[in-house]
Structure formats: C-alpha cells, structure tokens
Amino acid sequence: MAREFERSRRVGEQMQRDLSDLIRREVKDPRLGMVTITGVEVSKDFASARVYVTLLGKEADEVGEDLEILNNAAGYLRGLLGKRIRLRMIPRLVFLYDQSIANGAHLSALIDAAIDSDKHSKD
C-alpha cells in the first residue's frame, strides 16, 4: 500500500514540473495570466489528476475564465504530457484554484493587524 502512495506522489510531482513548463510554452491564450501550479493529486488508479493552480494578481472570484481556459486545454496538455511521461495511461486533468495561498495571506494580514492593535493599546 505504501508503494502505491509513493508512486502516485512521484508521478504527481513529475506532472507538476512538466505541466508548469507546458503551460508556459504551449498555451498561447492571451487572456490567461501567470499560472503557478501549487500541487497535483493523482488518484490511486491514475485515472484522474487534480491540478491546483494559483494565478498571479487574481483573487478567487476572478479566476473563473482562467480555469475555463486551462480546463479546455486539458486534453491538449494531456497529450503533450503523454509524450514526456512514460505511463500506460495519462490521467485526465482537472484544474482547480488553490485557495491556500490566499487564505495564508488573509491570516497573515489578520495577525499583523492584531499585533498593531496590541502595540497601539500598550501606548
């Protein structure tokens, strides 16, 4: 069981590296901004992969069009990925917005505000 998890993690990491390069080089849609792939989760049976992305300068409510562009290009990217990775079956790609970076920035801002509030109340 541990080996299956290890293999799917390694395949996900390789897909993350390759997809980052492929999106940068091959997806030529001018509406698409800077895309960062933060993680890839491959299912145990390698049938599907969730690709988590963040988009430079965009909030969660502004990423709909970019995710649509990426999901429309998923078949094309899957074909290119198949030429780079030697697997019997290349997983179906689903692009999702990664909220963790936005949540981290929000929590950091809250912590900074609390520290500033404490400094002002001591003065």
Contacts in CASP RR format, 6 or more apart in sequence:
PFRMAT RR
TARGET T0000
AUTHOR 0000-0000-0000
METHOD contacts of the structure
MODEL  1
MAREFERSRRVGEQMQRDLSDLIRREVKDPRLGMVTITGVEVSKDFASAR
VYVTLLGKEADEVGEDLEILNNAAGYLRGLLGKRIRLRMIPRLVFLYDQS
IANGAHLSALIDAAIDSDKHSKD
4 44 0 8 1.000
8 42 0 8 1.000
8 43 0 8 1.000
8 44 0 8 1.000
8 46 0 8 1.000
9 42 0 8 1.000
11 42 0 8 1.000
11 46 0 8 1.000
11 85 0 8 1.000
11 87 0 8 1.000
12 39 0 8 1.000
12 40 0 8 1.000
12 41 0 8 1.000
12 42 0 8 1.000
12 49 0 8 1.000
13 40 0 8 1.000
14 85 0 8 1.000
15 40 0 8 1.000
15 42 0 8 1.000
15 49 0 8 1.000
15 51 0 8 1.000
15 81 0 8 1.000
15 85 0 8 1.000
15 91 0 8 1.000
16 37 0 8 1.000
16 39 0 8 1.000
16 40 0 8 1.000
16 51 0 8 1.000
18 81 0 8 1.000
18 84 0 8 1.000
18 85 0 8 1.000
19 37 0 8 1.000
19 40 0 8 1.000
19 51 0 8 1.000
19 77 0 8 1.000
19 81 0 8 1.000
19 93 0 8 1.000
20 36 0 8 1.000
20 37 0 8 1.000
22 77 0 8 1.000
22 80 0 8 1.000
22 81 0 8 1.000
22 84 0 8 1.000
23 35 0 8 1.000
23 37 0 8 1.000
23 70 0 8 1.000
23 77 0 8 1.000
24 35 0 8 1.000
26 76 0 8 1.000
26 77 0 8 1.000
26 80 0 8 1.000
27 69 0 8 1.000
27 70 0 8 1.000
27 73 0 8 1.000
27 77 0 8 1.000
29 69 0 8 1.000
29 73 0 8 1.000
31 65 0 8 1.000
31 66 0 8 1.000
31 69 0 8 1.000
32 66 0 8 1.000
32 69 0 8 1.000
32 70 0 8 1.000
33 55 0 8 1.000
33 56 0 8 1.000
33 58 0 8 1.000
33 66 0 8 1.000
34 55 0 8 1.000
34 56 0 8 1.000
34 57 0 8 1.000
35 53 0 8 1.000
35 54 0 8 1.000
35 55 0 8 1.000
35 56 0 8 1.000
35 66 0 8 1.000
35 70 0 8 1.000
36 53 0 8 1.000
36 54 0 8 1.000
36 55 0 8 1.000
36 56 0 8 1.000
37 51 0 8 1.000
37 52 0 8 1.000
37 53 0 8 1.000
38 52 0 8 1.000
38 53 0 8 1.000
38 54 0 8 1.000
38 98 0 8 1.000
38 100 0 8 1.000
38 101 0 8 1.000
39 51 0 8 1.000
39 52 0 8 1.000
39 98 0 8 1.000
40 49 0 8 1.000
40 50 0 8 1.000
40 51 0 8 1.000
40 52 0 8 1.000
41 49 0 8 1.000
41 50 0 8 1.000
41 52 0 8 1.000
42 48 0 8 1.000
42 49 0 8 1.000
42 91 0 8 1.000
43 49 0 8 1.000
43 91 0 8 1.000
46 87 0 8 1.000
46 89 0 8 1.000
46 91 0 8 1.000
47 89 0 8 1.000
47 91 0 8 1.000
47 92 0 8 1.000
48 91 0 8 1.000
48 92 0 8 1.000
48 93 0 8 1.000
48 94 0 8 1.000
49 91 0 8 1.000
49 92 0 8 1.000
49 93 0 8 1.000
49 94 0 8 1.000
50 94 0 8 1.000
50 96 0 8 1.000
51 70 0 8 1.000
51 93 0 8 1.000
51 94 0 8 1.000
51 95 0 8 1.000
51 96 0 8 1.000
52 96 0 8 1.000
52 97 0 8 1.000
52 98 0 8 1.000
53 67 0 8 1.000
53 70 0 8 1.000
53 95 0 8 1.000
53 96 0 8 1.000
53 97 0 8 1.000
53 98 0 8 1.000
54 97 0 8 1.000
54 98 0 8 1.000
54 101 0 8 1.000
54 102 0 8 1.000
55 62 0 8 1.000
55 63 0 8 1.000
55 66 0 8 1.000
55 97 0 8 1.000
58 66 0 8 1.000
59 102 0 8 1.000
60 97 0 8 1.000
60 99 0 8 1.000
60 102 0 8 1.000
63 97 0 8 1.000
64 97 0 8 1.000
67 95 0 8 1.000
67 96 0 8 1.000
67 97 0 8 1.000
70 95 0 8 1.000
71 93 0 8 1.000
71 94 0 8 1.000
71 95 0 8 1.000
74 92 0 8 1.000
74 93 0 8 1.000
74 94 0 8 1.000
74 95 0 8 1.000
75 93 0 8 1.000
77 93 0 8 1.000
78 90 0 8 1.000
78 91 0 8 1.000
78 92 0 8 1.000
78 93 0 8 1.000
79 90 0 8 1.000
81 90 0 8 1.000
81 93 0 8 1.000
82 90 0 8 1.000
END
